[in-house]
Amino acid sequence: ELAEQYSPAVIDSDAGTIDIEVLFGTDVTDLLPTIEISNGALIMPEADESQDFTAPVVYTVTASDYMTTKEWTVTVTVNPTASAEAEILTFEIADMDSVNINTTDKNITVYMPYGTDVSALTPTFTISSGATVDIASGTEQDFTNPVVYTVTAQNTTTIVEWEVTVIVPEAVELTIHDIQYTTDASGNSPYLGQLVSTSGIVTAIDGSNIYVQDGTGEWNGVMVYSSSMAGSVAIGDNVEFTCEVDEYYTITELKNIVDLNIVSSGNTLPSAAELSTADVQTEAYESVLVKVSNAECTSGGDGSYVVNDGTTDLTIYKGIYAELALTIGTNYDITGIMSYYSSNTLYELLPRDANDIAETTVGINTIDGIVSMNLFPNPSNGNFT
């Protein structure tokens, strides 16, 4: 490869030839090639030596066994006419998300992360061989408005203006209810894939999964996936943040946090929505703080149990509270975060700690020698206990 070459080198391995065409006007008497050879091989003349390519130059490559050799003949030809190409071939800005170079309309669009200050960006770019440009690569620019780069081809008559626009995404300000509410059968958020700003009270933390809620009841809770946020917030914090809406195994989640602000700490959590074990198992209560009452543990063990309050079975899982242990045949009031485990197509209630589990007790009172009992219906058989 030569810095002055006009087109890619033509390498014929069978014939041992390399043909390179260089730009019109190139002085071929002193050119420094860039040569890549097989690992461990040697080349003569050495790769870092300038050469006079007025006539073909023969390079001898010796393999790493020091016995196998091959001669390569390099021929350099000067293009007889000045290049008319005035392209911007590559264009980069540090930390950019992506770039689109439209060679037809001669415009370039650079997409930068949320929050980028576009008033002082330094792009680097390459242009057609032999061409010149009015703004040099590596020059700081203000991209508040589009910037025009004028590229002049080697022939000096072909002049092309390239318009470069830098786009920074703007977040849509929404409530958690806005993000979660949907009538679509898939349960997917209507803002899937969009950048949003929202806020709420942290109700639970499970490693990198943070549950945030901005009201009581359906559609008001959401899971936020962020390892950095998990280390900086606590339950009861009122947080504002900007993020991307995603669906992870049918659970709406907020991810890729780009801005986080803790407004206040130690806030009272939203009240748990009190529901039956049947009514709680809907998309509307996904990631919401809920409570089921007087539900009998009918089966389970090792942190996964089934309870029923007389309406339907509900799985209680140790996802957040690792020490979760229920006793089969005992009734409980259970508070926690409602979740969904898609591989089993199953709703789960996730208690956060021991305070979320309360046995439903049978009360016995004696007044003037009379025994009165508080009886509770047993969901499994309808009898009183």
C-alpha positions as CSV (number, residue, x, y, z in Angstrom):
1,E,0.0,0.0,0.0
2,L,1.2,3.5,-0.9
3,A,-0.2,6.8,0.6
4,E,-0.3,8.2,-2.9
5,Q,-2.2,5.3,-4.5
6,Y,-5.3,6.0,-6.5
7,S,-7.0,2.7,-6.3
8,P,-6.5,-0.6,-4.3
9,A,-3.5,-2.6,-5.2
10,V,-4.0,-5.7,-7.4
11,I,-2.2,-8.6,-5.9
12,D,-1.8,-11.8,-7.9
13,S,-0.4,-14.4,-5.5
14,D,0.1,-17.1,-8.2
15,A,2.1,-14.8,-10.5
16,G,3.8,-13.1,-7.6
17,T,2.9,-9.6,-8.9
18,I,1.5,-6.5,-7.3
19,D,0.2,-3.6,-9.4
20,I,-0.4,-0.2,-7.9
21,E,-1.8,2.9,-9.6
22,V,-0.9,6.2,-8.0
23,L,-2.3,9.7,-8.3
24,F,-1.6,11.9,-11.2
25,G,1.6,13.9,-10.6
26,T,3.1,11.5,-8.0
27,D,6.9,11.4,-7.9
28,V,7.6,7.7,-8.0
29,T,11.3,8.0,-7.4
30,D,10.9,8.1,-3.6
31,L,7.9,6.3,-2.3
32,L,7.6,4.5,1.1
33,P,5.3,1.5,0.9
34,T,3.4,-0.1,3.7
35,I,3.9,-3.9,3.5
36,E,2.3,-6.7,5.5
37,I,3.9,-10.2,5.3
38,S,3.3,-13.6,6.9
39,N,4.0,-14.0,10.6
40,G,7.7,-14.8,11.1
41,A,8.7,-14.1,7.5
42,L,11.5,-11.7,6.4
43,I,11.5,-9.4,3.4
44,M,14.2,-7.8,1.3
45,P,14.4,-4.9,0.6
46,E,13.1,-4.1,4.1
47,A,9.5,-3.0,4.4
48,D,10.4,0.4,6.0
49,E,12.7,1.5,3.2
50,S,11.8,4.1,0.6
51,Q,12.1,2.9,-3.0
52,D,12.4,4.3,-6.5
53,F,9.5,2.8,-8.4
54,T,10.4,4.2,-11.8
55,A,11.0,0.6,-12.7
56,P,9.4,-2.5,-11.1
57,V,10.9,-3.4,-7.7
58,V,11.4,-7.0,-6.8
59,Y,10.9,-8.0,-3.1
60,T,12.1,-11.4,-1.8
61,V,10.0,-12.9,1.0
62,T,11.6,-15.7,3.1
63,A,9.2,-17.8,5.2
64,S,9.8,-18.5,8.9
65,D,11.5,-21.8,8.1
66,Y,14.3,-19.7,6.5
67,M,14.2,-22.0,3.5
68,T,11.0,-21.2,1.5
69,T,11.4,-18.0,-0.6
70,K,9.2,-16.1,-3.1
71,E,9.8,-13.1,-5.2
72,W,7.2,-10.4,-5.6
73,T,7.4,-7.9,-8.4
74,V,5.8,-4.5,-7.6
75,T,4.9,-2.2,-10.5
76,V,3.7,1.3,-9.9
77,T,1.8,3.2,-12.6
78,V,1.0,6.9,-12.5
79,N,-2.6,7.8,-13.4
80,P,-2.4,10.0,-16.5
81,T,-5.2,12.4,-15.4
82,A,-6.0,14.3,-12.3
83,S,-8.6,12.7,-10.0
84,A,-12.1,14.1,-10.1
85,E,-13.1,12.5,-6.8
86,A,-14.2,14.8,-4.0
87,E,-15.6,12.4,-1.5
88,I,-15.6,12.3,2.3
89,L,-14.8,8.6,2.9
90,T,-15.0,8.3,6.7
91,F,-16.2,10.7,9.4
92,E,-15.9,10.1,13.2
93,I,-16.5,12.0,16.4
94,A,-15.4,10.5,19.7
95,D,-18.1,8.6,21.6
96,M,-20.6,8.8,18.7
97,D,-23.3,6.2,18.5
98,S,-23.3,5.9,14.7
99,V,-22.8,7.8,11.5
100,N,-24.5,7.8,8.1
101,I,-22.6,9.0,5.0
102,N,-25.0,9.7,2.1
103,T,-22.8,9.8,-1.0
104,T,-25.7,10.6,-3.2
105,D,-27.0,13.7,-1.5
106,K,-23.6,14.6,-0.1
107,N,-24.7,14.8,3.5
108,I,-23.5,13.2,6.7
109,T,-25.5,12.5,9.9
110,V,-23.8,11.8,13.1
111,Y,-25.7,10.4,16.1
112,M,-24.3,11.3,19.5
113,P,-25.4,10.0,23.0
114,Y,-28.0,11.8,25.0
115,G,-26.7,14.9,26.8
116,T,-23.8,15.6,24.4
117,D,-22.7,19.2,24.1
118,V,-22.5,19.8,20.3
119,S,-21.0,23.2,20.6
120,A,-17.4,21.9,20.7
121,L,-16.9,18.6,18.9
122,T,-13.7,17.6,17.1
123,P,-14.4,15.3,14.1
124,T,-11.7,13.3,12.2
125,F,-12.3,12.2,8.6
126,T,-10.7,11.1,5.4
127,I,-11.3,12.4,1.9
128,S,-10.5,11.2,-1.6
129,S,-6.8,10.8,-2.5
130,G,-5.4,14.1,-3.9
131,A,-8.4,16.1,-2.8
132,T,-8.3,19.1,-0.3
133,V,-10.9,20.4,2.2
134,D,-11.5,23.8,3.6
135,I,-11.8,22.6,7.2
136,A,-9.1,20.3,8.3
137,S,-9.7,17.0,10.0
138,G,-9.2,17.4,13.7
139,T,-10.5,20.9,13.8
140,E,-13.0,21.7,16.6
141,Q,-16.4,22.8,15.4
142,D,-19.8,24.0,16.7
143,F,-22.4,21.6,15.4
144,T,-25.4,23.5,16.9
145,N,-26.3,24.0,13.3
146,P,-25.2,21.9,10.3
147,V,-21.6,22.5,9.2
148,V,-20.6,22.5,5.5
149,Y,-17.3,21.0,4.4
150,T,-16.1,22.0,0.9
151,V,-14.0,19.3,-0.8
152,T,-12.0,20.1,-3.9
153,A,-10.9,17.2,-6.1
154,Q,-7.3,16.9,-7.4
155,N,-8.4,18.3,-10.7
156,T,-9.4,21.6,-8.9
157,T,-12.6,21.8,-11.0
158,T,-14.7,19.3,-9.1
159,I,-15.9,21.0,-5.9
160,V,-18.4,19.3,-3.6
161,E,-20.1,20.7,-0.5
162,W,-20.8,18.1,2.2
163,E,-23.3,19.1,5.0
164,V,-22.7,17.5,8.3
165,T,-25.5,17.3,10.9
166,V,-25.1,16.1,14.5
167,I,-28.2,14.7,16.2
168,V,-28.5,14.2,19.9
169,P,-31.7,12.3,21.0
170,E,-34.2,14.1,23.2
171,A,-36.0,12.2,26.0
172,V,-39.8,12.1,26.2
173,E,-41.0,13.1,29.7
174,L,-43.5,10.4,30.9
175,T,-45.0,9.0,34.1
176,I,-44.4,5.3,34.9
177,H,-48.1,4.8,34.2
178,D,-47.6,6.3,30.7
179,I,-44.7,3.9,30.0
180,Q,-46.5,0.8,31.3
181,Y,-50.1,1.2,30.3
182,T,-51.0,-0.7,27.2
183,T,-54.0,-2.4,25.6
184,D,-51.8,-4.5,23.3
185,A,-52.1,-8.2,23.9
186,S,-48.3,-8.5,23.9
187,G,-48.1,-6.3,27.0
188,N,-45.3,-4.4,25.4
189,S,-44.9,-0.7,26.3
190,P,-46.1,1.7,23.6
191,Y,-42.7,3.5,24.1
192,L,-40.6,0.4,23.4
193,G,-37.1,1.4,22.2
194,Q,-37.6,5.1,23.0
195,L,-35.6,7.4,25.3
196,V,-37.7,8.6,28.2
197,S,-37.4,10.6,31.4
198,T,-39.4,9.5,34.4
199,S,-39.4,9.5,38.2
200,G,-40.6,7.5,41.2
201,I,-39.9,6.0,44.6
202,V,-37.6,3.0,44.9
203,T,-39.6,0.2,46.4
204,A,-37.2,-2.7,46.1
205,I,-33.7,-3.5,45.0
206,D,-32.5,-6.9,43.7
207,G,-29.0,-6.6,42.5
208,S,-29.1,-4.7,39.3
209,N,-32.9,-4.8,39.2
210,I,-34.4,-1.7,40.9
211,Y,-38.2,-1.4,41.2
212,V,-39.6,2.1,41.1
213,Q,-43.2,3.3,41.6
214,D,-44.9,6.7,41.3
215,G,-48.3,5.8,42.6
216,T,-50.5,3.1,44.1
217,G,-52.2,0.5,42.0
218,E,-52.1,-0.8,38.5
219,W,-49.6,0.3,35.8
220,N,-47.6,2.4,38.4
221,G,-44.5,0.3,38.9
222,V,-41.6,-0.6,36.6
223,M,-38.3,-2.5,36.8
224,V,-35.1,-0.5,36.1
225,Y,-32.1,-2.5,35.1
226,S,-28.9,-0.7,36.1
227,S,-25.8,-1.9,38.0
228,S,-24.6,1.6,38.5
229,M,-28.0,2.8,39.8
230,A,-28.2,-0.1,42.2
231,G,-25.1,1.0,44.0
232,S,-26.2,4.6,44.3
233,V,-29.9,4.5,45.4
234,A,-31.8,3.0,48.4
235,I,-35.3,2.0,49.0
236,G,-37.4,5.2,49.7
237,D,-35.3,7.4,47.4
238,N,-37.2,9.6,45.0
239,V,-35.3,9.3,41.8
240,E,-35.4,11.1,38.4
241,F,-33.7,9.4,35.5
242,T,-33.5,9.2,31.7
243,C,-33.3,5.8,30.1
244,E,-34.4,3.5,27.3
245,V,-37.6,1.5,27.3
246,D,-37.2,-2.2,26.6
247,E,-39.0,-5.6,27.0
248,Y,-37.0,-8.4,28.7
249,Y,-38.8,-11.7,28.6
250,T,-42.1,-9.9,28.5
251,I,-41.3,-7.6,31.5
252,T,-41.2,-3.9,30.7
253,E,-37.8,-2.6,31.9
254,L,-35.9,0.6,31.8
255,K,-32.3,0.3,30.9
256,N,-29.2,2.2,29.7
257,I,-29.5,5.0,32.3
258,V,-27.9,8.1,30.9
259,D,-29.0,10.6,33.6
260,L,-29.8,10.0,37.3
261,N,-30.8,12.4,40.0
262,I,-31.8,11.5,43.6
263,V,-34.4,14.2,44.5
264,S,-34.9,13.0,48.1
265,S,-34.4,10.0,50.4
266,G,-36.3,8.3,53.2
267,N,-39.7,8.8,51.5
268,T,-42.8,6.8,52.5
269,L,-43.4,4.0,50.0
270,P,-46.6,3.8,47.9
271,S,-49.2,1.7,49.6
272,A,-49.3,-1.9,48.5
273,A,-52.4,-2.6,46.3
274,E,-54.5,-5.2,48.2
275,L,-55.7,-7.9,45.8
276,S,-56.8,-11.5,45.6
277,T,-54.3,-14.1,44.4
278,A,-56.3,-14.2,41.1
279,D,-56.7,-10.4,40.5
280,V,-53.0,-9.7,41.1
281,Q,-51.9,-11.9,38.2
282,T,-52.3,-9.4,35.4
283,E,-50.0,-7.2,33.2
284,A,-51.3,-4.1,35.0
285,Y,-49.6,-5.1,38.3
286,E,-46.2,-6.0,36.8
287,S,-43.5,-4.5,39.0
288,V,-46.1,-3.0,41.3
289,L,-46.0,-3.3,45.2
290,V,-49.0,-5.6,46.1
291,K,-50.4,-7.5,49.0
292,V,-52.4,-10.7,49.2
293,S,-54.2,-11.6,52.4
294,N,-55.0,-14.9,54.3
295,A,-53.6,-17.1,51.5
296,E,-52.8,-20.6,52.5
297,C,-49.5,-22.1,51.5
298,T,-50.5,-25.3,49.7
299,S,-47.1,-26.6,48.3
300,G,-43.5,-25.7,47.7
301,G,-40.1,-25.6,49.2
302,D,-36.6,-24.3,48.7
303,G,-37.7,-20.7,48.3
304,S,-40.6,-21.3,45.8
305,Y,-44.1,-21.8,47.2
306,V,-47.7,-21.8,46.0
307,V,-50.4,-19.9,48.0
308,N,-54.2,-19.6,47.4
309,D,-56.7,-17.3,49.1
310,G,-59.6,-19.2,47.6
311,T,-59.5,-17.7,44.2
312,T,-56.5,-19.3,42.4
313,D,-52.9,-20.4,43.0
314,L,-50.1,-17.8,43.1
315,T,-46.4,-18.5,43.2
316,I,-44.3,-16.8,45.9
317,Y,-40.6,-16.8,45.0
318,K,-37.3,-16.0,46.7
319,G,-36.1,-13.8,43.9
320,I,-35.4,-10.8,46.2
321,Y,-35.7,-12.4,49.7
322,A,-33.3,-15.3,49.5
323,E,-34.3,-16.7,53.0
324,L,-37.9,-17.0,52.1
325,A,-39.5,-20.0,53.9
326,L,-43.2,-20.7,54.2
327,T,-45.0,-23.6,56.0
328,I,-47.4,-25.7,54.0
329,G,-50.9,-25.5,55.6
330,T,-50.3,-22.1,57.1
331,N,-52.1,-18.9,56.0
332,Y,-50.2,-15.7,55.3
333,D,-50.5,-12.0,54.4
334,I,-47.8,-11.5,51.9
335,T,-46.5,-8.2,50.4
336,G,-44.1,-7.9,47.6
337,I,-43.3,-7.0,44.0
338,M,-45.4,-8.6,41.3
339,S,-43.3,-10.1,38.5
340,Y,-43.6,-12.5,35.6
341,Y,-41.4,-15.5,34.8
342,S,-41.8,-16.0,31.1
343,S,-40.0,-19.4,30.7
344,N,-42.7,-20.9,32.9
345,T,-45.4,-18.5,31.7
346,L,-46.1,-17.8,35.3
347,Y,-46.7,-14.7,37.5
348,E,-44.7,-14.5,40.7
349,L,-44.9,-12.4,43.9
350,L,-41.5,-11.4,45.2
351,P,-41.4,-10.6,49.0
352,R,-38.5,-8.2,49.8
353,D,-37.7,-9.3,53.3
354,A,-39.1,-11.0,56.5
355,N,-41.3,-7.9,57.1
356,D,-43.3,-8.8,54.0
357,I,-44.4,-12.1,55.5
358,A,-47.0,-12.3,58.2
359,E,-48.8,-15.4,59.4
360,T,-52.6,-15.1,59.6
361,T,-53.3,-16.2,63.1
362,V,-56.5,-17.7,64.8
363,G,-57.5,-15.5,67.7
364,I,-59.1,-17.1,70.9
365,N,-60.8,-14.8,73.4
366,T,-62.4,-15.7,76.8
367,I,-64.9,-13.3,78.2
368,D,-66.9,-14.4,81.4
369,G,-65.8,-18.0,80.6
370,I,-67.1,-17.9,77.1
371,V,-64.7,-18.8,74.3
372,S,-64.9,-16.9,71.1
373,M,-62.8,-17.8,68.0
374,N,-61.9,-15.8,64.9
375,L,-62.5,-18.3,62.1
376,F,-61.1,-18.0,58.7
377,P,-62.2,-19.9,55.6
378,N,-59.8,-22.4,54.3
379,P,-59.4,-21.7,50.5
380,S,-58.5,-25.3,49.7
381,N,-61.7,-26.9,51.1
382,G,-64.1,-24.2,52.1
383,N,-64.2,-25.3,55.7
384,F,-63.5,-22.9,58.6
385,T,-60.3,-23.1,60.6
